[in-house]
Amino acid sequence: MRVTIPIILLSFILSACAADLPVSMEFASYADGKEFDFKITHDEIQRTPIWPVDVAFPPFSARKAQALARKQMDSLVSDGRKWPLERVCLEDMGDNLHWLYIVEFGLPPSKAPGLHSVIEDRFRIVVLMDGTVIKPVITSHPL
């Protein structure tokens, strides 16, 4: 009986922690007259390696995330190579254990004049801590 109560309590605590994670995360980026919708599900987040508070470095390096995001950028956008890297951000998924990278590219100089007021001026790509690069759903989006 003494063992059963702590096990039940532990399973309750673990399920409560998992419930704190967002059901999903989504956002859109725009380029080439298209909308790129990125969606990350709760299950995808749960399958990624955790990054415990007492560990100095994340399970997947920022440099690798940057390289994977650049490769996807080049395949998604016609002039993707010209979009300069602006930042690589770590995003907590709500439990202080599951994290992901959001890699942001700025508009290339040739597209910058006058465009900032029309669309978002950054293109964001998500890389999970297991190296998975989220593939967007692409739809037409005239300016």
trRosetta pair geometry for C-beta under 8 A, 3 or more apart (Angstrom, degrees):
i j d omega theta_ij theta_ji phi_ij phi_ji
1 4 5.6 -51 -145 29 33 116
1 5 6.9 33 162 -20 64 101
2 5 6.6 -53 -155 28 28 107
2 6 7.5 18 156 -5 59 105
3 6 6.5 -64 -158 41 35 103
3 7 6.3 32 152 -19 69 113
4 7 5.8 -63 -150 38 31 111
4 8 6.2 28 157 -18 68 107
5 8 5.8 -54 -145 37 30 109
5 9 6.2 31 156 -18 65 109
6 9 5.4 -56 -143 41 33 114
6 10 6.0 37 157 -23 68 105
7 10 5.7 -51 -145 36 29 112
7 11 6.4 26 157 -15 63 106
8 11 6.0 -57 -148 38 29 107
8 12 6.4 32 152 -21 63 107
9 12 5.7 -56 -150 35 31 114
9 13 6.4 30 153 -19 65 106
10 13 5.7 -54 -148 36 32 111
10 14 6.3 29 156 -17 66 107
11 14 5.7 -52 -143 38 33 111
11 15 6.3 30 158 -16 65 106
12 15 6.0 -59 -147 39 27 106
12 16 6.3 29 153 -20 63 108
13 16 5.7 -57 -149 36 30 113
13 17 6.5 31 153 -20 65 104
14 17 5.7 -52 -149 33 33 111
14 18 6.5 31 154 -17 65 105
15 18 5.6 -51 -146 37 35 112
15 19 6.4 41 152 -25 64 104
16 19 5.6 -52 -150 31 32 115
16 20 7.1 41 150 -29 60 98
17 20 5.8 -49 -162 19 37 116
17 95 5.8 81 176 -139 90 121
18 21 6.1 -38 -170 9 46 113
18 46 7.1 35 -144 -108 106 119
18 95 7.7 1 -98 -88 32 150
20 94 5.3 -166 138 141 85 110
20 95 5.5 124 88 -85 114 87
21 42 5.8 121 110 -139 115 92
21 45 5.9 177 180 106 135 142
21 46 7.1 148 83 -68 170 86
21 93 5.6 15 -143 138 94 104
21 94 5.0 152 -119 68 43 121
21 95 5.4 -34 -73 -29 86 116
21 98 6.5 25 -117 43 125 141
22 25 5.6 76 99 -59 145 85
22 42 6.9 -149 101 -88 50 85
22 45 7.6 102 61 -16 80 166
22 93 6.3 -116 22 -172 97 79
22 94 5.5 145 -24 -21 80 144
23 41 7.6 -39 156 -156 59 62
23 42 5.1 -52 -151 -46 39 120
24 39 6.0 -1 177 -172 126 90
24 40 6.1 161 -161 82 72 51
24 41 5.0 -30 -103 -112 100 46
24 42 6.2 -79 -64 -31 61 73
25 39 7.4 161 82 -153 48 46
25 40 4.6 -3 53 53 93 106
25 45 7.9 92 2 -62 111 129
25 93 7.4 -107 -34 -126 136 89
25 126 8.0 144 98 -110 121 155
26 37 6.6 5 -170 -177 110 90
26 38 6.4 172 -146 90 60 57
26 39 4.4 -7 -100 -104 106 73
26 40 7.2 -173 -72 20 58 65
27 37 7.9 -177 97 -147 27 56
27 38 5.8 -7 60 57 69 100
27 124 6.5 0 100 71 132 136
28 35 5.3 -15 -167 -172 127 99
28 36 6.3 142 -160 72 67 51
28 37 5.1 -28 -98 -96 89 64
28 38 7.2 172 -92 15 35 74
29 35 7.7 147 76 -160 37 53
29 36 4.7 -20 63 61 86 110
29 38 7.2 36 0 -12 98 112
29 120 6.8 -104 -134 79 57 131
29 122 7.3 -85 -127 110 105 62
29 123 4.4 88 -177 -141 137 64
29 124 5.3 -171 -70 35 124 68
29 125 7.7 -41 -6 -59 158 60
29 136 7.5 -96 39 -93 98 159
30 34 7.0 174 -148 85 59 47
30 35 5.7 -26 -99 -104 82 60
30 36 7.1 -168 -78 15 30 83
30 119 4.6 -110 84 -169 143 135
30 120 5.9 124 26 41 107 93
30 123 7.6 -127 53 -97 39 85
30 141 5.9 -97 -129 95 105 144
31 34 6.4 -18 73 55 56 87
31 36 7.1 2 27 -12 91 121
31 76 7.4 89 66 126 131 99
31 77 4.5 -23 124 -115 149 118
31 83 8.0 -52 -110 -71 146 143
31 123 5.8 3 -40 -92 127 132
32 77 5.8 -178 -20 -139 120 72
32 78 5.5 120 -95 -1 131 104
33 140 6.6 -12 142 -156 92 74
33 141 6.3 175 172 71 46 59
33 142 5.7 3 -152 -104 99 48
33 143 6.5 -85 -104 -21 73 85
34 138 5.4 0 177 -169 130 97
34 139 6.7 152 -160 79 78 34
34 140 6.1 -61 -108 -114 68 34
34 141 5.5 91 -161 26 17 93
35 138 7.2 157 79 -152 51 49
35 139 5.0 -14 57 63 100 88
35 140 7.6 20 13 97 86 15
35 141 3.8 94 -34 -38 93 142
36 76 6.5 40 -104 -177 146 138
36 123 7.6 45 45 -152 140 97
36 136 3.9 40 -177 134 85 165
36 137 7.7 146 -160 68 45 41
36 138 5.6 -13 -104 -101 68 78
37 136 5.5 139 62 -166 39 94
37 137 4.5 -22 62 58 105 93
37 138 7.7 -166 20 -75 75 30
37 139 7.2 26 -9 7 112 104
38 124 7.3 -105 16 100 150 93
38 125 7.5 169 -87 -132 150 41
38 126 5.4 140 174 3 142 119
38 134 5.1 83 -156 115 102 131
38 136 4.9 -58 -72 -96 68 91
39 134 7.5 -172 59 -175 37 130
39 137 7.3 13 4 -1 110 111
40 44 5.3 -119 -166 78 75 135
40 45 6.3 84 151 -54 110 94
40 100 7.1 -76 -135 -43 169 171
40 126 6.1 -111 -55 141 127 162
40 128 7.5 151 -134 -76 128 108
40 134 5.8 -75 -77 -98 92 146
41 44 4.7 102 56 3 78 100
41 45 7.1 -141 98 -2 45 86
42 45 5.8 -58 -153 37 32 112
42 46 6.3 32 152 -21 66 109
43 46 5.6 -54 -144 36 32 113
43 47 6.5 31 158 -21 65 106
44 47 6.0 -58 -152 32 30 110
44 48 7.2 36 151 -31 61 101
44 128 6.7 -118 159 -87 100 150
44 132 7.4 -125 -166 94 108 154
44 134 7.9 73 165 -98 158 103
45 48 6.1 -53 -162 15 36 114
45 93 5.1 158 -155 -162 135 161
45 98 5.1 78 174 160 96 148
45 100 7.5 -84 -115 -41 87 121
45 128 7.6 -149 -105 -128 48 117
46 98 7.2 -55 -89 -94 34 152
47 130 7.0 -46 122 -13 87 152
48 98 5.9 105 71 -145 112 96
48 100 7.2 -98 -112 -79 178 88
48 128 4.8 -130 -96 174 133 111
48 129 4.4 99 175 51 119 98
48 130 4.9 -137 -127 -18 73 100
48 132 7.6 -114 -92 25 102 116
49 59 4.0 -73 100 86 139 173
49 60 7.4 139 48 -27 122 94
49 129 5.0 -117 55 123 84 118
49 130 6.0 131 -4 -74 89 81
50 59 7.6 93 74 -23 28 135
50 97 4.2 -22 -151 172 112 99
50 98 6.1 -62 -111 -72 70 60
51 55 6.2 -128 -170 71 65 120
51 58 4.8 -33 -110 -126 140 72
51 59 5.8 -134 -83 -10 85 89
51 97 6.5 164 51 -166 56 42
51 98 7.6 129 18 -104 84 17
51 99 5.2 -21 21 13 134 122
51 129 6.7 -138 -41 -126 107 153
52 55 4.7 88 65 -2 87 108
52 97 6.7 6 -90 -126 47 86
53 96 6.3 10 -70 154 105 114
53 97 8.0 -63 -36 -86 77 68
57 61 7.6 -9 175 -97 119 74
58 61 7.3 156 74 -90 94 30
58 62 7.6 91 44 -46 127 77
58 90 7.0 -167 -58 -117 147 128
58 99 6.1 -93 -126 75 126 138
58 129 6.3 -117 171 -126 110 110
59 129 5.0 68 64 174 107 111
59 130 7.7 -6 110 -80 124 51
60 64 6.0 -106 177 74 85 127
60 65 6.2 96 130 -55 110 101
60 101 7.6 -108 96 -17 115 121
60 127 7.4 -139 122 138 142 108
60 128 7.7 86 21 117 159 48
60 129 4.6 179 10 -157 117 53
60 130 6.7 -127 -56 -61 137 10
60 131 5.7 -171 -129 -59 137 70
61 64 4.5 93 66 7 92 101
61 65 6.9 -154 99 -5 50 86
62 65 5.5 -55 -148 39 35 114
62 66 6.2 40 152 -24 67 104
62 88 4.9 118 -166 123 107 147
62 90 7.9 -74 -90 -61 108 94
62 101 6.6 152 -122 -112 67 137
63 66 5.6 -51 -148 34 31 115
63 67 6.5 30 153 -18 63 105
64 67 5.7 -53 -148 36 33 111
64 68 6.4 30 155 -16 66 106
64 131 6.7 -52 140 -111 125 97
65 68 5.9 -57 -147 39 30 108
65 69 6.2 29 155 -18 65 109
65 88 6.2 120 93 -153 117 126
65 101 4.1 44 -177 53 155 167
65 103 6.1 -178 141 -56 96 122
65 127 4.0 166 -146 84 93 151
65 131 7.9 -134 -87 -116 67 54
66 69 5.8 -57 -146 38 27 110
66 70 6.3 31 155 -22 63 106
66 85 6.6 32 -155 -134 110 146
66 88 5.4 -67 -75 -79 99 138
66 103 5.9 156 -109 -123 54 133
67 70 5.7 -51 -148 33 30 113
67 71 6.6 32 153 -20 62 104
68 71 5.7 -52 -152 33 33 113
68 72 6.6 29 152 -14 65 104
68 127 5.5 113 81 -113 126 132
68 131 6.6 166 -67 -164 161 75
68 133 5.0 -157 152 -64 114 123
69 72 5.8 -55 -149 39 34 108
69 73 6.1 41 150 -25 67 105
69 88 7.9 176 22 -108 151 97
69 101 7.5 -111 -46 115 132 120
69 103 3.6 -12 -138 67 177 155
69 105 7.8 -177 143 -39 113 106
69 125 4.1 150 -144 84 99 133
69 127 5.7 -93 -57 -40 98 121
69 133 6.6 175 -84 -126 54 119
70 73 5.5 -50 -146 33 31 116
70 74 6.4 34 155 -20 63 104
70 80 7.9 137 -170 148 56 110
70 85 7.2 -43 -83 -72 105 114
70 103 7.8 -93 -42 150 63 149
71 74 5.9 -54 -152 33 29 112
71 75 6.7 19 153 -12 62 109
71 133 7.8 -132 73 -47 101 170
72 75 5.7 -63 -150 41 35 106
72 76 6.0 25 157 -17 72 113
72 125 5.5 145 82 -147 130 147
72 133 5.0 -166 -51 161 143 146
72 135 7.9 -144 -141 -101 127 63
73 76 6.0 -64 -140 40 26 104
73 77 6.0 -25 -179 26 67 111
73 80 4.1 159 140 -168 77 118
73 81 7.9 141 111 -65 104 36
73 83 6.1 -119 176 59 133 129
73 105 5.7 92 -126 -27 149 157
73 123 6.7 114 -126 110 106 133
73 125 6.2 -107 -61 -35 88 145
74 77 7.5 -70 -118 54 15 76
74 80 4.1 -167 -97 89 34 132
74 81 5.6 44 -108 -59 99 78
75 80 7.2 -19 16 9 29 165
76 80 6.3 103 59 -83 71 137
76 136 7.2 58 -127 35 140 120
76 138 7.6 -172 -150 -86 98 132
77 80 3.9 126 66 -72 94 87
77 83 6.7 40 85 -18 152 135
77 123 6.9 -39 -45 -134 149 169
79 82 4.5 -19 158 26 102 121
79 83 7.2 120 111 -31 79 83
79 108 6.1 -62 124 -8 124 155
79 110 8.0 -61 146 58 164 128
80 83 5.8 -46 -158 16 44 113
80 105 7.8 14 -160 148 73 172
82 108 3.8 20 132 -106 106 142
82 109 8.0 -103 171 26 107 72
82 110 7.1 -17 160 22 147 113
83 105 3.9 55 139 159 118 127
83 106 6.4 173 -172 70 78 42
83 107 6.8 -56 -125 -132 87 18
83 108 5.4 -85 -82 -51 50 85
83 123 6.0 -17 -172 32 158 128
84 105 6.6 154 78 -159 33 76
84 106 5.1 -14 64 50 89 101
84 108 7.1 126 -13 -103 78 57
85 88 7.6 -7 -177 -44 115 88
85 103 7.3 -47 -138 -178 96 98
85 104 7.7 104 -163 85 56 53
85 105 5.9 -50 -99 -104 41 73
85 106 7.9 31 114 9 7 84
86 104 4.7 -52 63 106 108 99
86 105 6.3 147 1 -130 92 18
86 106 4.5 100 -58 -36 122 99
86 122 6.5 -78 32 -124 151 111
87 103 7.7 -167 97 -148 49 45
87 104 5.0 14 53 47 81 112
88 101 5.8 -17 -173 -164 91 115
88 102 7.7 160 -159 80 44 45
88 103 5.2 -9 -111 -108 76 77
88 104 7.7 -160 -77 21 33 72
89 101 6.8 138 73 -159 47 59
89 102 4.6 -16 62 59 104 93
89 103 7.7 -170 24 -77 69 32
89 104 7.0 37 -4 -10 108 109
90 99 5.4 -8 -171 -175 97 128
90 100 7.7 151 -154 79 53 31
90 101 6.3 -38 -97 -99 52 63
91 99 6.5 148 74 -160 45 71
91 100 5.3 -23 60 64 99 79
91 101 7.3 150 13 -111 88 13
91 102 5.5 56 -24 -14 126 109
92 95 7.7 -160 175 44 94 42
92 96 6.0 -2 -153 -91 129 46
92 98 7.7 101 -164 80 55 57
92 99 5.7 -38 -100 -102 47 84
93 98 4.1 -40 45 97 131 102
93 99 6.5 -153 -8 -89 90 28
93 100 6.6 70 -56 -4 108 98
94 98 7.6 -7 45 60 69 103
95 98 5.7 49 49 19 110 93
98 129 7.4 -143 -156 10 62 136
99 129 5.9 85 73 -59 76 126
100 126 5.8 12 154 -167 132 97
100 127 6.7 167 -174 82 85 44
100 128 5.2 -45 -118 -110 104 51
100 129 6.3 -110 -96 -30 55 80
101 126 7.1 147 82 -157 58 48
101 127 4.4 -11 62 61 110 96
101 128 7.8 -140 25 -65 78 10
101 129 7.9 127 -14 -72 87 61
102 124 5.3 -10 -175 -165 101 114
102 125 7.5 150 -158 72 53 38
102 126 5.9 -24 -102 -98 67 69
103 124 7.0 144 73 -155 44 58
103 125 4.9 -24 62 63 99 91
103 126 7.8 -178 18 -83 78 19
103 127 6.3 39 -14 -3 115 112
104 122 4.8 -13 -165 -174 109 125
104 123 7.1 144 -155 72 56 43
104 124 5.1 -23 -97 -97 76 77
105 122 6.7 143 71 -162 43 68
105 123 4.6 -19 61 59 100 97
105 124 7.8 -171 21 -76 70 32
105 125 7.6 34 -6 -3 105 104
106 121 6.5 8 -152 146 74 90
106 122 5.9 -39 -100 -105 52 73
107 111 4.8 -120 -177 86 109 105
107 112 4.8 142 103 -82 125 74
107 115 6.3 160 -139 85 161 134
107 116 7.7 -125 6 -76 151 76
107 121 5.0 -68 -18 -162 116 82
107 122 7.6 -91 -30 -76 72 36
108 111 5.2 74 61 16 80 101
108 112 7.2 -131 95 -32 38 89
109 112 5.5 -42 -144 4 35 123
111 115 5.5 -6 158 -1 79 163
112 115 6.1 -125 -154 39 19 110
112 116 7.0 20 -166 -44 68 97
112 121 7.4 54 -126 -145 77 118
114 117 7.1 -55 -174 29 49 102
114 118 7.4 36 142 -13 71 115
115 118 5.4 -67 -158 38 51 112
115 119 6.4 -28 172 39 89 91
115 121 7.0 123 108 -101 95 91
116 121 4.9 -6 -117 -65 79 131
118 143 5.7 25 164 -166 134 107
119 143 6.5 -80 -39 -121 119 95
125 133 6.7 -6 169 -160 112 101
125 134 7.4 177 -173 54 66 86
126 133 7.3 141 87 -158 56 52
126 134 4.2 13 72 20 109 127
127 131 7.0 -21 -175 -145 100 30
127 132 7.2 160 -158 82 55 45
127 133 5.3 -24 -103 -100 78 70
127 134 7.6 -135 -78 1 31 80
128 131 7.0 -34 76 37 77 20
128 132 4.3 6 39 56 119 96
128 133 7.9 -145 13 -71 78 24
128 134 7.1 100 -30 -46 96 90
